[in-house]
Amino acid sequence: MTILRRSLERGLPTLFLLNLLAGCLGFLCTVPATYAQGSMPAVGKQDTGIPAGGNWKEFQSEDKMTAAKKIRFELEADTLLPDSDAKARVILFCVNGKLALGDFRPNLRIGPPNRASFWEGKPQMRVRVRVDNSSSRHSWNWVNGNFLAMDKDTVRELIGAKIFKVEFDTPRGPQIAEFTPSGLDLALVRKDCSLKPQKP
């Protein structure tokens, strides 16, 4: 403000002074924002993974406390399901070279469990699975209404398949998620998850 007062006393043009003042204020406002961006990770930035053959992506990380090597393979569905904002996914989680979990994530609200597992008593959903030209029924663990945990045999069939479809229950009735798993680097999956494909 002292600069402004002195400039007015000297008779400098008012428009020039206003532009100078606006520029200074703009600079002062951007300094804290720039500092904050430099000190914090970008919000919403997602790891895009690396290609693993076909439509598959691979993601790698390491547990900071145990140094366990974590690998996950993700396959997105071919199309978007009704009432969903994101495509369904199949995710294989592998830890220290072994499969830990195979997930089917429809990315929409799924129906309630319709049976309990015989051995563990966990809630399950009965689904129908198509692998290439073979169709079968499976009971997958229902996890908090968010996703279904696939059995290991289905995961083995999936990684060697050309066509993979899952029919599952939703509050609005059955839905079918369709995937194209062909092209996956099977040598990579064998190394990172100790998995080999099998025929249905």
N, C-alpha and C positions, 0 to 999 in steps of 0.2 A: 504493500500500500504506500510505502514511502516513495518508491520509484514512481508510482502513479501520480502522487502529489507533486513531486519535483518536475515530472514531465508536463503536468498541467501548468505549472508555474512558468516553464520555459516555452509553452505554447505549441507543443507537439500535437499533431492531429489526433482527434479522439478515436477514430477508427483504427489507427495504428496501435494505440494504447489498448483498446479492447481486444484486438487480435493477439497482442503480446500477453495480456492477462489470460486469455482463453488457452493459449499454448502452454503457459506455465502450469495452469490448473490441470490440463490434460496430461502433462508429463508426470506431475505429482500423483495423479490417480493411477497411472500405469505402473509406477515403480513397485508398490506393494503387491499388485497382481502378478507381475513378472517374478518377484522374489518368491511368492508363494508357489508358483508353478515350478520353479527350479528346485524347491525344497521338498515337494511332494510328488508322488507318482500321478500320472494323468488319470483322471477319473473315467471309468468306463472303457479303458483300453483293454482289449482282450487278445490273448495269445491265439494266433491263427493256426498254429500247428504247422507240421511239415507233411508233404504228400507221402502216403504210404501205399500207393498203388490204387488204381480205380478211383472211386469217390471217397476213399478212406483218408483220414488225417491222423497223424501221430503226435502226441504231446509228451514231453519228458520233464521230469522234475526229480528233486532229491529231498528226502525228509531231513530237515535241519538238525533234528535231535538224534535220529538213529542212523542217518546216512543211507537209508533204504532207497534203492533206485525205483522210482515210480514211473510207469509208462501207461498211457491210455490210448486206445484206438477208438476213433469215433466215425460213425457212418450216419449221414443224414438221409432221411426218407426222400423218395423221389418227388412227392407232392405234399402240399400243406393240407392237413386235415381240417374239416369244418370246425368252427368255434376255437381255433387255435391261432396264436400269433407267431408261433415258431414251428418249424418242421420237427417231426418225431426223430429220435436218435436211438442208435444202438451204441453202447459204450462198453468197451472191454477194459477193465482195470487190472493191471499186472504189477506185482511187487516183487523185486529181486528175482526176476526171471520166471515167475509163476502166475497163472491167472488167479486173481483174488475174487473178482466179481464180474458178471456180465449183466448189464442193465438194458432194459427196454424202457425208454422214456418218451411217452407219447406227447408230452408238452401240452396236455389238456387234462381236464378233470376226468379221472377214471372212476369206474363204478366201485362199489364196495366189494370186499372179498366174498367169495361164494363157497369156500371150503377151507378146512384147516389141514395142515400137513399131518400125515399119519405119525411120523416119528417125532417131530419137534413141536407140533401144536401151533405153528405160526399161521397167520392168515394168508390165504392164497387166492389167486384168481385162475379160473380155468380158461385157457386160451386155445385157439386153433392156429396152427403154424403151417405154412406152406414153404417147403424147401424144394426148389425146382419143380418137379412133377409129383412130389410126394406131400401128402397132407397128414397131419397128426395132431392129437390133443395133448396139452401139457398143463401142469399145475405150477404156476410160478409164484414165488413169495411176493406178497403185496406189501410194499414198504411205505408206510405213512400216507398212502393215497397218492403218492407222487410218481412212483415208478414200480416196475416189476423186475424182480431178479430172475434171470433166465437160468435154466439148468445147464450144466457143463456140456451135455451131449448136444443140446441145441446150438450152443456156441460153436462146437466143432463142426456141426453141419453148416452153420451160417458162413464160416470163413471160407469154405470151399464151394459155396453155392453161386449160381448166376441170378436166381430169383429168391427173394425172401419176403414173406408176407406174414403179418400178425393180425389176427382178428381178436379184439378184446372188448370188454364191456365199458360203456360210459353211461351217465345218467340219461342220455338221450337214445340209448340203444347201442348195438354193436357197431364198431368202426374197424376199418382195415387200413393198417399202415403198410406201405409198399417200399421195399428197398432193392437196390441193385448192388450186391456185395462183390461182384466179380472184379478181378484185377488186383485184389489185395496181395501185397508182397508176403507170401506165405513163409519165406525164409526168415523174414524180419519177425513175424509173429511167433515162429518156432523159437527164435533166439530170445525174444523179450518176454514170452508168456508160456513157453514149453507147450505150445498147442499145435496139433496137426489136424487137418481137415478129415472128416469122416462122412461117408455117404449115409443118407437117412434110411 
